[in-house]
Amino acid sequence: MADDELAGRLLEALAALDDVCGELTADEAVAELDEGTLQVFWRDWPNISAWAGSVWRRLDKDLAQPARPAQDSDLDEVGGSG
């Protein structure tokens, strides 16, 4: 499966989950969703949550680093001569 397709599927899943979160509070979800849906959520969420948490922590670590100037001397601007 192409990376673009996986990225698209992830974005669609996040958008769908965000829509549900916007329509129901957690208490409403537990009270109003059918038992089968709640059981699937209970079964699958720990794995999904662990994966999402790992991705989040990795991104948080990577993005927490301040930007640094490029170290490639070929990219140094020297100014014009002349």
N, CA, C and O of each residue as an XYZ file, in Angstrom:
328
protein
N       0.852     -1.174      0.000
C       0.000      0.000      0.000
C       0.900      1.240      0.000
O       1.879      1.310      0.743
N       0.563      2.187     -0.819
C       1.362      3.408     -0.947
C       1.248      4.260      0.317
O       0.213      4.287      0.982
N       2.344      4.955      0.627
C       2.362      5.832      1.799
C       1.260      6.884      1.724
O       0.643      7.206      2.739
N       1.008      7.420      0.534
C      -0.041      8.441      0.384
C      -1.408      7.870      0.731
O      -2.238      8.559      1.326
N      -1.645      6.619      0.363
C      -2.932      6.001      0.664
C      -3.084      5.790      2.174
O      -4.155      6.030      2.733
N      -2.013      5.343      2.827
C      -2.057      5.171      4.276
C      -2.269      6.503      4.978
O      -3.046      6.593      5.929
N      -1.584      7.531      4.514
C      -1.744      8.864      5.105
C      -3.182      9.339      4.951
O      -3.763      9.878      5.893
N      -3.748      9.146      3.788
C      -5.136      9.537      3.550
C      -6.109      8.793      4.447
O      -7.048      9.381      4.985
N      -5.878      7.492      4.606
C      -6.746      6.699      5.480
C      -6.641      7.169      6.929
O      -7.651      7.246      7.629
N      -5.430      7.484      7.381
C      -5.261      7.969      8.747
C      -5.978      9.300      8.941
O      -6.669      9.493      9.942
N      -5.818     10.220      7.986
C      -6.487     11.517      8.094
C      -8.006     11.372      8.090
O      -8.696     12.080      8.823
N      -8.531     10.463      7.273
C      -9.978     10.221      7.245
C     -10.452      9.657      8.582
O     -11.493     10.066      9.096
N      -9.686      8.712      9.150
C     -10.063      8.117     10.433
C     -10.045      9.162     11.544
O     -10.940      9.191     12.388
N      -9.028     10.015     11.545
C      -8.953     11.065     12.555
C     -10.111     12.051     12.413
O     -10.693     12.481     13.409
N     -10.440     12.402     11.181
C     -11.563     13.325     10.954
C     -12.869     12.701     11.425
O     -13.697     13.378     12.036
N     -13.059     11.418     11.144
C     -14.279     10.740     11.566
C     -14.367     10.665     13.086
O     -15.431     10.901     13.658
N     -13.256     10.337     13.744
C     -13.247     10.286     15.209
C     -13.500     11.669     15.802
O     -14.232     11.802     16.783
N     -12.897     12.691     15.211
C     -13.110     14.059     15.680
C     -14.579     14.458     15.538
O     -15.121     15.140     16.407
N     -15.221     14.039     14.455
C     -16.653     14.317     14.266
C     -17.481     13.681     15.371
O     -18.378     14.314     15.927
N     -17.175     12.415     15.690
C     -17.910     11.723     16.749
C     -17.689     12.436     18.078
O     -18.636     12.637     18.838
N     -16.449     12.817     18.360
C     -16.140     13.524     19.614
C     -16.897     14.844     19.705
O     -17.268     15.276     20.796
N     -17.122     15.479     18.568
C     -17.859     16.736     18.553
C     -19.351     16.558     18.754
O     -20.044     17.497     19.145
N     -19.851     15.357     18.490
C     -21.281     15.102     18.604
C     -21.692     14.482     19.938
O     -22.832     14.644     20.375
N     -20.772     13.776     20.580
C     -21.081     13.089     21.830
C     -19.996     13.346     22.862
O     -18.808     13.322     22.541
N     -20.400     13.589     24.089
C     -19.412     13.583     25.166
C     -19.089     12.117     25.458
O     -19.772     11.219     24.964
N     -18.063     11.880     26.249
C     -17.720     10.506     26.623
C     -18.889      9.858     27.380
O     -19.210      8.695     27.136
N     -19.519     10.592     28.281
C     -20.658     10.051     29.031
C     -21.816      9.708     28.104
O     -22.456      8.669     28.263
N     -22.086     10.581     27.137
C     -23.154     10.307     26.175
C     -22.832      9.091     25.319
O     -23.717      8.291     25.017
N     -21.576      8.948     24.930
C     -21.170      7.800     24.118
C     -21.434      6.500     24.864
O     -21.985      5.557     24.298
N     -21.045      6.449     26.130
C     -21.250      5.234     26.919
C     -22.741      4.948     27.099
O     -23.157      3.789     27.092
N     -23.531      5.987     27.260
C     -24.964      5.806     27.482
C     -25.729      5.507     26.194
O     -26.725      4.785     26.228
N     -25.281      6.050     25.055
C     -26.097      5.999     23.847
C     -25.622      5.019     22.782
O     -26.435      4.556     21.982
N     -24.341      4.690     22.744
C     -23.864      3.767     21.716
C     -24.256      2.336     22.075
O     -24.353      1.978     23.249
N     -24.481      1.526     21.037
C     -24.905      0.152     21.298
C     -23.772     -0.663     21.929
O     -22.594     -0.325     21.812
N     -24.164     -1.727     22.590
C     -23.227     -2.565     23.344
C     -22.120     -3.133     22.455
O     -20.963     -3.198     22.870
N     -22.468     -3.542     21.241
C     -21.458     -4.094     20.331
C     -20.386     -3.077     19.986
O     -19.198     -3.399     19.978
N     -20.798     -1.857     19.703
C     -19.847     -0.790     19.382
C     -18.935     -0.516     20.567
O     -17.724     -0.362     20.405
N     -19.518     -0.457     21.756
C     -18.719     -0.213     22.957
C     -17.738     -1.352     23.227
O     -16.618     -1.106     23.674
N     -18.140     -2.583     22.963
C     -17.248     -3.718     23.167
C     -16.075     -3.688     22.178
O     -14.941     -3.989     22.549
N     -16.351     -3.325     20.925
C     -15.269     -3.212     19.940
C     -14.323     -2.087     20.341
O     -13.104     -2.234     20.248
N     -14.880     -0.969     20.784
C     -14.039      0.139     21.254
C     -13.163     -0.324     22.417
O     -11.958     -0.074     22.420
N     -13.754     -0.991     23.399
C     -13.038     -1.464     24.586
C     -11.929     -2.430     24.189
O     -10.837     -2.400     24.757
N     -12.216     -3.298     23.198
C     -11.237     -4.288     22.751
C     -10.088     -3.654     21.981
O      -8.927     -3.999     22.200
N     -10.407     -2.726     21.076
C      -9.405     -2.200     20.147
C      -8.665     -0.964     20.644
O      -7.525     -0.733     20.240
N      -9.280     -0.170     21.504
C      -8.692      1.111     21.876
C      -7.312      1.018     22.516
O      -6.464      1.854     22.203
N      -7.034      0.056     23.392
C      -5.691      0.027     24.003
C      -4.563     -0.047     22.964
O      -3.552      0.639     23.114
N      -4.714     -0.858     21.927
C      -3.687     -0.944     20.880
C      -3.600      0.342     20.070
O      -2.508      0.819     19.762
N      -4.754      0.897     19.728
C      -4.782      2.141     18.960
C      -4.176      3.274     19.785
O      -3.372      4.060     19.284
N      -4.564      3.345     21.032
C      -4.064      4.398     21.916
C      -2.555      4.284     22.114
O      -1.853      5.295     22.113
N      -2.053      3.066     22.283
C      -0.611      2.873     22.471
C       0.152      3.300     21.219
O       1.182      3.965     21.322
N      -0.341      2.926     20.043
C       0.312      3.310     18.780
C       0.274      4.825     18.613
O       1.290      5.442     18.293
N      -0.887      5.422     18.826
C      -1.025      6.872     18.672
C      -0.145      7.606     19.677
O       0.465      8.621     19.340
N      -0.074      7.107     20.896
C       0.780      7.723     21.901
C       2.248      7.660     21.515
O       2.994      8.614     21.739
N       2.661      6.549     20.941
C       4.053      6.414     20.486
C       4.367      7.398     19.362
O       5.420      8.036     19.359
N       3.449      7.511     18.415
C       3.643      8.469     17.318
C       3.698      9.884     17.874
O       4.564     10.670     17.492
N       2.777     10.212     18.775
C       2.742     11.557     19.361
C       4.033     11.871     20.109
O       4.602     12.950     19.945
N       4.500     10.918     20.938
C       5.734     11.161     21.700
C       6.921     11.350     20.771
O       7.777     12.195     21.031
N       6.988     10.578     19.692
C       8.088     10.715     18.729
C       8.050     12.087     18.064
O       9.078     12.756     17.951
N       6.870     12.501     17.627
C       6.736     13.815     16.999
C       7.035     14.925     17.992
O       7.690     15.909     17.649
N       6.556     14.772     19.229
C       6.813     15.779     20.250
C       8.314     15.925     20.486
O       8.819     17.041     20.612
N       9.017     14.818     20.544
C      10.465     14.847     20.742
C      11.170     15.490     19.543
O      12.051     16.335     19.704
N      10.763     15.073     18.337
C      11.395     15.604     17.123
C      11.109     17.090     16.935
O      11.993     17.851     16.541
N       9.888     17.495     17.212
C       9.498     18.888     16.980
C       9.919     19.806     18.120
O       9.887     21.027     17.969
N      10.311     19.242     19.255
C      10.736     20.058     20.389
C      12.143     20.616     20.184
O      12.544     21.556     20.871
N      12.881     20.051     19.258
C      14.241     20.521     19.000
C      14.171     21.852     18.255
O      13.427     21.976     17.283
N      14.932     22.839     18.696
C      14.925     24.119     17.969
C      15.545     23.951     16.584
O      16.388     23.081     16.363
N      15.118     24.783     15.681
C      15.674     24.753     14.327
C      17.150     25.116     14.390
O      17.563     25.970     15.175
N      17.929     24.461     13.558
C      19.367     24.732     13.512
C      19.761     25.113     12.102
O      19.148     24.657     11.137
N      20.768     25.937     11.976
C      21.210     26.284     10.629
C      21.803     25.063      9.931
O      22.331     24.152     10.569
N      21.701     25.070      8.626
C      22.267     23.977      7.831
C      23.780     23.939      8.019
O      24.423     24.982      8.138
N      24.336     22.750      8.043
C      25.769     22.593      8.244
C      26.496     22.264      6.944
O      27.683     21.941      6.970
N      25.817     22.338      5.829
C      26.411     22.023      4.535
C      27.081     23.269      3.968
O      26.416     24.270      3.702
N      28.382     23.208      3.786
C      29.133     24.388      3.305
C      28.714     24.792      1.894
O      28.893     25.946      1.506
N      28.168     23.871      1.135
C      27.683     24.195     -0.211
C      26.479     25.134     -0.145
O      26.158     25.808     -1.124
N      25.821     25.176      1.002
C      24.648     26.037      1.145
C      24.993     27.425      1.660
O      24.130     28.302      1.688
N      26.242     27.641      2.070
C      26.644     28.949      2.598
C      26.622     29.999      1.494
O      27.115     29.785      0.387
N      26.032     31.141      1.837
C      26.052     32.260      0.898
C      27.299     33.085      1.160
O      27.606     33.408      2.308
N      28.004     33.419      0.118
C      29.280     34.086      0.272
C      29.186     35.568     -0.105
O      30.083     36.343      0.228
N      28.165     35.953     -0.761
C      28.055     37.348     -1.199
C      28.677     37.514     -2.568
O      29.460     36.685     -3.031
N      28.307     38.597     -3.192
C      28.807     38.844     -4.554
C      30.207     39.424     -4.565
O      30.637     40.078     -3.615
N      30.882     39.180     -5.620
C      32.185     39.816     -5.796
C      32.078     40.729     -6.992
O      31.448     40.398     -7.996
N      32.683     41.847     -6.873
C      32.697     42.577     -7.999
C      32.448     43.800     -8.464
O      32.608     44.050     -9.659
